[in-house]
Amino acid sequence: MMNYAFFAHLARLKLITRWSLMRNTQPENDAEHSLQVAMIAHGIAVLGRDRYDRAVDPEHVLAMAVYHDATEVMTGDLPTPVKYHSESLRGAYKHLESLSADRLLSLLPEGMRDTFAPYLKQAPGYERDIVKAADKISAYVKCLEEQRAGNREFDFAAENIRHTLDNIAYPEVQDFLRDFLPAFDMTLDELNHPTV
């Protein structure tokens, strides 16, 4: 009987701390981040399908988002200033991510590897673009939460991420930002007593 370690490794996403170079009022790990990205990406894909007639399967996008940072159980979460410092470093990190994806796939039964490969090695295209947008939105939400707690450490990141988000050309992403993002800056009382 074989003992496959794929899902045991993924369970360790909760041990990968994000934003490691910044002072955080509330720590965030890859597992909780991946869940938030998955919910946001799914919502954007639904908007794309229902409002803009995109030929997209929102549940496939959801699965892609769940696994979008899975390789970080092997690599850790490399801070953005390091990851994007130079083209050569960015290329080396992409290569490391690819090796990590291969290693994770090897921890599955051979008959399951083809099913999981598209989630761990995401091909360019609309679905990956939506996951990347959701990843940015999740990062922006983190910035808003930290700023709301009085942490100015996230001011620069918030400004840069918001600029990136505002320049995403997909209308469904802009719809999500307009229709759903403002609620992330509300208190619990405001969420429970909406003025809408």
SVG drawing of the C-alpha trace seen along z (x, -y; Angstrom):
<svg xmlns="http://www.w3.org/2000/svg" viewBox="-30 -55 50 57">
<polyline fill="none" stroke="black" stroke-width="0.4" points="0.0,0.0 1.4,-3.4 1.6,-6.4 1.2,-9.6 2.2,-12.9 0.6,-15.4 -2.2,-16.5 -0.1,-16.3 2.3,-18.8 -0.5,-21.1 -1.8,-21.0 1.4,-22.9 0.3,-26.0 -0.9,-27.2 2.7,-27.3 3.8,-29.6 3.7,-33.2 3.0,-35.9 4.3,-39.5 7.4,-38.4 9.4,-41.6 6.6,-43.8 5.2,-44.4 1.8,-42.9 -1.0,-43.6 -2.6,-40.3 -0.4,-37.5 -1.6,-35.9 -0.7,-32.5 -0.9,-30.9 -3.8,-28.6 -6.1,-31.5 -4.9,-33.6 -5.6,-30.8 -9.1,-30.4 -9.8,-34.1 -8.2,-34.2 -10.4,-31.2 -13.6,-32.9 -12.7,-36.1 -11.6,-34.4 -14.8,-32.3 -16.9,-35.5 -15.0,-37.2 -15.4,-34.2 -19.2,-34.2 -19.4,-37.9 -17.4,-37.2 -19.7,-34.3 -23.0,-35.9 -22.4,-39.6 -19.9,-39.3 -20.6,-36.0 -17.2,-34.5 -16.8,-30.9 -15.5,-30.1 -16.1,-27.4 -16.1,-29.3 -15.5,-26.1 -12.4,-25.4 -11.2,-28.9 -12.0,-28.2 -9.8,-25.1 -7.0,-27.0 -7.1,-29.6 -7.1,-27.1 -3.7,-25.7 -2.2,-29.0 0.4,-29.2 0.7,-25.4 4.4,-25.4 5.2,-27.7 5.1,-24.6 8.4,-23.8 9.8,-27.3 8.3,-29.5 6.7,-32.8 9.5,-34.9 8.9,-38.6 7.9,-40.7 10.9,-43.0 13.2,-40.0 11.1,-38.0 10.9,-40.9 14.3,-42.5 15.7,-41.6 14.7,-39.6 17.3,-37.0 16.0,-36.5 12.4,-36.4 13.4,-33.8 15.2,-31.7 12.2,-31.9 9.9,-30.8 12.2,-27.8 12.1,-27.0 8.3,-27.1 8.3,-24.7 10.6,-22.3 8.4,-22.5 5.3,-21.8 7.0,-18.8 7.9,-17.6 4.4,-18.0 2.9,-16.2 5.3,-13.3 3.6,-12.9 0.3,-11.9 -0.6,-8.6 0.4,-8.6 -3.2,-8.4 -4.0,-11.7 -1.0,-13.8 -2.6,-14.9 -5.7,-16.2 -3.7,-18.3 -0.9,-19.5 -3.1,-22.4 -3.6,-23.7 0.0,-23.6 1.4,-24.7 -1.2,-27.2 -1.1,-28.0 -1.4,-31.7 -4.9,-32.8 -8.1,-34.2 -8.5,-31.8 -5.0,-32.5 -5.5,-36.2 -8.6,-36.0 -6.7,-34.1 -3.9,-36.7 -6.4,-39.5 -8.0,-37.8 -4.6,-37.3 -4.0,-41.1 -7.4,-41.9 -6.6,-39.6 -3.3,-41.4 -5.1,-44.8 -7.7,-43.6 -4.8,-42.7 -3.4,-46.2 -6.8,-47.7 -7.1,-45.6 -3.6,-46.7 -4.3,-50.3 -7.6,-50.2 -5.6,-48.9 -3.3,-52.0 -0.4,-50.2 1.2,-52.6 3.7,-49.9 1.2,-48.8 0.6,-52.3 3.0,-52.0 1.9,-48.5 -1.7,-49.5 -1.1,-52.4 0.9,-50.2 -1.6,-47.3 -4.6,-49.6 -2.9,-51.2 -2.3,-47.7 -5.9,-46.7 -7.3,-49.9 -5.4,-49.1 -6.8,-45.6 -8.7,-45.6 -11.3,-42.9 -14.6,-44.6 -15.6,-41.8 -12.6,-42.6 -13.6,-46.3 -17.2,-45.2 -15.9,-43.2 -13.8,-46.2 -16.8,-48.5 -19.5,-46.2 -17.7,-44.1 -14.4,-45.8 -15.9,-48.7 -17.5,-46.3 -14.1,-45.0 -13.4,-48.4 -16.6,-48.2 -16.9,-47.4 -18.9,-44.4 -21.8,-46.8 -21.7,-48.4 -21.8,-44.9 -24.7,-43.9 -26.7,-47.1 -26.1,-47.9 -27.4,-51.1 -28.0,-49.5"/>
</svg>
